[in-house]
Amino acid sequence: MTHRLARMMFAALACCASLGAAASDDDTDPELTRTIAGLDQKVFDAYNRCDLDTFTTFFAPDVEFYHDKGGATFDRQSVVDNTRKYICHKVKRELLTATLKVYPIKDYGAIEEGEHRFCELATGKCEGSAKFLMIWRLKDGQWQMTRVVSFGHRALTPAEIAAMDKATH
């Protein structure tokens, strides 16, 4: 009886898992995607212009930021301070639009994932790239990031640089 029950539970879990996977693959929300893409544009416009007053508003006070090269921070002020120190007037970020994906989080907000490249302002060269994952929370009508993961930082290959330059010009 126990073996039979275990097989039935396994079958039920497998069924539910496959239904969940199918639903998530086909269940895109165009409105949510537009909202999050618009927020991404606003936060990184502030980032690129070093408008830290605006930039700050996109992060929850207790944001967790995980960076594969820079480590982890656990508050908004550290994120802003690191941006001021390492990014302002040095680097700009460009979203690789085709990589952007948005997934809803029931009763919370959204997950944003994608890739972006970084360009040195002094040279204008865009030679670095990374993947990102951002957790956005909608609370009291305001969207803020509560978790950010920035990973896979690497130099772009010459072929990738040429392809991206061709696509943006």
Buried (B, 14 or more C-beta within 10 A) or exposed (E): EEEEEEEEEEEEEEEEEEEEEEEEEEEEEEEBBEBBBEBBEBBBBBBBEBEBEBBBBBBBEEBBBBBEEEEEBEBBEBBBEBBEEEBBEEBBBBBBEEEBEBBBEEEEBBBBBBBBBBBEEEEEEBBBBBBBBBBBBBEEEEBBBBBBBBEEBEEBEEEBBEEBEEEEE
